[in-house]
Amino acid sequence: MANAHVNFLTKKNLNTIIDKAIAAEIGDIEALPPEVSKRTREVYGEFIPIYAEMVRIKNDHPIDWQPETITIDPEVLKGMLHFFSDYQHLTRRFQQINRQVKHLLTLDRHKEAHRYDECVAEIVSGKQGSSLMQSIINS
């Protein structure tokens, strides 16, 4: 779907933008389980092309614009939530994966193994999961 809407980003450029966006929004995910890194890249891979198109239109960039990086603008993100379409779902998934991976990064894999494994399972499944507060209460 994303490629149908946004064909101005080359695959190489898109992968670079995704890597930089993940690093800027979440941090280093390379030490996380491979399935979490994969799921994070999938969500970003769906979201970033649409987001880049919104930024391109908003800033009146030419159709062949090739950004080197994408900075997530909270106002553009907020605007995307007002679309009654896949944009809303992509934006929510993007926000969800960011929250979940940031939470996972706070957990000690060895001292909080059960919570860590639960969080990994939630991320990989794409489920919303429990809130951070609920996770603390349950431990």
N, C-alpha and C positions, 0 to 999 in steps of 0.2 A: 504494500500500500504506500509506504513512504516514498519509494522510488517513482511511483506514478505521479505524485505531487511535486517531488523535488528531484530533478535530474541534473541540477547544475553542480552538485558536489561530486567530485570524482571519488571512487572507492578508496584510493590511497589517502586523499585529503579527509574523507569522512572518518576513516579509522584513526587518523592523527587527531582530529578534532574530538572524537569520542574519548580517546586516551587522555587528552588534556582536560576535557570537561570533567571526567571522572576524578582526575587528580585534584582539580580545583574545587569540586563540589564535595567529594568524599574523602579524598586522600589516597594513600597507597593501598591498593587492594591485592597486590601480588602475593602477600603472605596468607591471604584468606583461602579457604578451600576452593579448588578449581571450579566446582559447580556454582559457587557464589560469584566468582569473577565472570564466569560465562553468562549467568543470568543478568548480572549488572550490565555487561556489554550488550546483551540482547535488548534490554529496556532502553538503554542509551541509544542503541542503533535504530530503534523505532522512533524515539523522541527527537533526537538531535536534527535529523533532516527536516522535520516539520518546524521545529523551533527556528532553525536557520532560515527557513523560508519566511517565517514571520518577521524575523529580524531584517532580512533582505528587503521585504516590502516596507516595513516601518521606516527603515533608513534610506529607502529609495536607491538601493544598490542595483547595478545592472543584473540582468538575468543570468549572466555567466560568472557572477561573483564567487570567488573562492576564498573564504575566510581562512586564516591560519589558526585561529582559536575562536571559541565562542564563550562569551561570558554570559552566565544566566542572569537575566534582568528580571527581578521579581515582578515588575509591572507587566512585562510581556507574558510571564508565566501566569499571572493573575488573569490577564486578558484571555489566555488560551482556555481557561476554565469556564469561560462564558459561552464557548461554542457548544452547540448541541450536536456533537459529532464525535468522531474518533479522537479529535484533538483533546477533548475533556478526559477521555480514558487514558490516552497516552501521557497527558500531563499528570494525572493522578498516579499512574504507575511510576512515573519518574520521581515524583515526590515520595512515594511509598518506598521505593528501592533506596533512595537516599537516606530516609529515616532508619530503615531496617539495617542497612550496612553500617551506618554510623553507630547504631546501637551495638551491632555485632563487634565492631572495633573496640568498644569499651569493655567487653567481656574478656575475662581471663580464660583462655581455652582449657587450661588444666584445673584451675580452682573452681570454675563454674561450668564444667563440662556439659551437664544436662541442659542448662539454659543456653549455652553456646550451640549445642546440637539442635535444640528446638528452634533457635533463631535461624540457623542454616537451613533447616527444613522449611520454615516459613518463607524464607527468601526464594529458595529454589522452586517451591510450589506456586509462588506468586500470590499466596493468601495474605490477607491483611494482618492476621495474627493479633495477639493481645497487645495492649498498650504497654509502654515502658513501665508505668505505674503498676499495672496488673502483673507484669513479669517480676517486679520487685516483691510484691505482696506474696506471690506464689513461691518464692524461693525460701 
